[in-house]
Amino acid sequence: MLEAIVDGLTALLTPQAGLFMFIGVIYGLVVGILPGLGGIVAMALLLPFAYGYETPAMLALLLGAHIATIWGSSVTGILFKVPGAAKSLALIFDGYPLTLQGQASRALGASATAALLGGIIGAIFLAISIPIVRPVMLYLGPPEYLMMALWGLTIIATFSEGSLLKGLVAACIGVLIAFIGMDPVTATPRFTFDSIFLLDGISFPVAMIGLFAVSEMMKLFVKGGSILDRDVTNEDSSVLDGVKDAFRHWWLVVRSSLLGVWIGVLPGIGASVGGIAAYAHAVQTSKTPERFGKGAIEGVIAPDATVGANEGGGLMPTLAFGIPGGESMAILLIAFISMGVTPGPQMLTNNLDLVFTMMWIIVLANVMTTLIGLVCTPYLARLPSMNPNLMIPLVLSVCFIGAFATRGHIEDVVVATVFGGIGYIMDKYNYSRANLVIGMVLAEMIERNLHISLSLYGDSFIFTRPITLTMFIFIIVTTAMPFIRNWRRNRALATETGGVQ
Amino acid sequence: MSRHTQENILAFVLLCFFVGIIILSSEYGPRARLVPIPISVLGMILLAIQIIWQNLRPADELHVDVLEFLTKQEIKPGETEGSVQASSSAPEPVHTASKNPAESGGLTSNMRETVAFGKVILFTGLFLLFGPIPSIFIFTFGYFFLSRHFSWQKALFYSAVFSAVIYGLFVEGLQIQLYHGVLDPLINNY
C-alpha cells in the first residue's frame, strides 16, 4: 500500500500533470463563481479536451477543476448570498451575515482553509479506511439512506430565520416543487400541466439563482445603497483571522470532514446533503447555537470542510463498484471508461496506484485552490461595496445567462424570474428561502428511498432494521436537543431572575 | 394595506397552493401520491396554525412564532422586546427597505418594489425576444445610462465590453449554444 501511495504521487510529478492541474484549478474557480455552473458543468465541458494525454494529467485537469469549483461557489454564497451550487447553500446562513458585519475576508479565509483541511483529512481517512468501508457500504440500504435524508431535514428545526412554522411551510413547498416532473418511481408526470419542459422538473441551480441572486438584486434596488454600507478600508477582519479560525475549530473540522467522507461514500446522496447536514451538526453540537444564522464562523467552517472531504468519499463507490457517488463522479466514470480503466473491486487491488493518484490530486488541488483563494480574498471582499447601479445589471446578466446555460433551455430564464419573485416575497414575509431549497434537495432522495424501503422491508421497516432504528432515534434526539436546551436555559434564567427579585 | 392583511393574503394563497396540490395528486396512482398528499396536508395544518396565530398577535409581534412561544423564549434582562424580535428574525440590514423616500430617489418602498419587479420582468422579456447577448447589452446600457451612473458614451463602452466578456466566457470558453430570441426568424427574413 505504501508503494502505491508513493507511485500515486510520482505519477503527478510531471510538467504536463502540474500544468493541467493549474489550468483546471483556475478554470474551476472561474466556473464555480458563476452562478448555476458547478463542478458537473466544469468537468463535462473539459471532458472533450482531456482525451489523448497521459492518464494522471487528464485526471489532474478534471478533478482539479472540480475541486476548485467548491471554493468558487462558496465565494458568491458568502459575499452575495448567492450559492454557486446546491452544495454551498449552507454557507449563506452565516457567511453572508459575516460579510454584512465587514468580515468577508475572515469568512473567505475560513472557508478556503476549511475546504483544504476537509480535503486533506477526507483523503487521508479514505486511504486508511478503504478495507473497512467496502463491507459497511454493502450493509447499508435504502432505509438508512432515507434516515440520512431525514437527518438533513432536521436543520429546518434549528434554522428558520426566526419563524419555525413558516420555515416548515417553506420546506413543504420545496418538497412539492421538487416533485414537478416525471416521477422516477412510477413514471407518472406530476404537476407538469402537459408541458414538455416541466417533465424534466425544476433545476436546483436555476431555482437557487432565482431565489437568492435575482431576489437579492431586487432587494438591493428596493433598499438603495450597496450590499455593504461601509467603507471597505474599515474591514474588521483579515484572511489570516479566517485561517486561524479554521485551525482553532479543528475538532469541528475533523468531525465535519469525516461526515463529508461518509456522505460521499454513500452512493447517490451528494455534497448538497452533506453541507446541510454539517451545518445542522455544527448548530446541534454548539454550546451557543443562538449565534448561528447571525455570523458564527463555525457555520462557514463546517459545511466547507464537509464539502471538501466529500470529494474523496465520492471516489470510493465510483472506483470500487462503478456506482457514481454523485453527478460529477458520473462524469469521472465516463472518463475512466474512455481511458480503458474499468472501475470495480479490482480497481482497489490492480490499479491501487491510480486510486492514490486521485487522492493526491484532491490534496494538491485543494492546496492550490486555497493558496490562490487566499491571495484573491482581499480583492473579492471589496465586491459587496460595489455601487448598486453597477452591481444590479451585471449580476442579473450573469445570473440570467447562468440560468440559461445550466440546461440550455430558455424557459429556465423564466423559471429564474418566477423564483426571483417568489424569493423576494418569501424573504419579505419571513418564509425561509433556504428551507425551500433544502426541501427541494432532499425530496427526491426521501421519496425514492421510502418507496424502495416499503417495497423491500414492508411498512414497519424502521423497526425491523437495527441500524435504521438507531439512526431514527438519533434524529429525534438531535432535533429535540436545541428545544430542550433552550427550555432549560430559559428556566434557569427565570429562576435566576426570580432569585434576584 | 396593513401587515396583518398582507400576511393573511399570503398565507391564504399558500393554503390554496396546498389544496391545489392535493386535488392534482388525487388523480395520480397510490404510489405517485404517497408523499405529495401527506406533505400538502402537513403544509395546510401548519398554515392553518400560522393563520390563527398571526391573527391573535399584534402586528409588531408577527415575527414571534407559535413554536418559539411554546419553548418560552423570554426577554432577557437588559433587552427590549424589539431587540429580541430583531435578533430572532432575519438579522440582515439589507432586508429592511429604506423608510425614507427621499433617500430612495423620491420613491416609496412600494413603488420601488414595483419598479424592481418591472426591471426583472423587462430583462426577461428582452432575453426571450433578442436572446442573451443583445439583451445583456441593451439592459446594461439602459441601466448604466438611465441610473445616471455613466454618461451615454461611457455606458455604451462599458456595456459593450461587458457583453463581449460574457460572450467570450460563455460562448467561446464554455462552448454554450446561445438562444437567438423569438425575433430572430423575423430579423433573418429581412
Interface residues (C-beta under 8 A of the other chain):
Chain A: V30 V31 L34 L37 V41 L45 Y96 P97 L100 S160 E161 G162 S163 L164 L165 K166 L168 V169 C172 I173 V175 L176 F179 D183 V185 T186 T188 R190 F191 V214 E216 M217 M218 K219 L220 F221 V222 K223 G224 G225 I227 D229 G293 K294 N387 N389 L390 I392 P393 L394 L396 S397 V398 F400 I401 F404 A405 G408 I410 V413 V414 T417 G420 G421 Y424 I425 D427 Y429 N430 Y431 A443 I446 E447 L450 H451 F483 N486 W487 N490 R491 L493 A494 T497
Chain B: Q6 E7 L10 L14 F17 F18 I21 L24 S25 Y28 G29 R31 A32 L34 V35 P36 I39 S40 L42 G43 L46 L47 I49 Q50 W53 L62 H63 D65 V66 L67 E68 T71 K72 Q73 E74 K76 P77 Q85 S87 S88 S89 A90 P91 E92 P93 V94 H95 T96 A97 S98 E103 S104 G105 S109 R112 E113 V115 A116 F117 K119 V120 I121 F123 T124 F127 L128 P132 I136 F139 T140 Y143 F144 S147 H149 F162 I166 L169 F170 L174 Q175 I176 Q177 L178 Y179
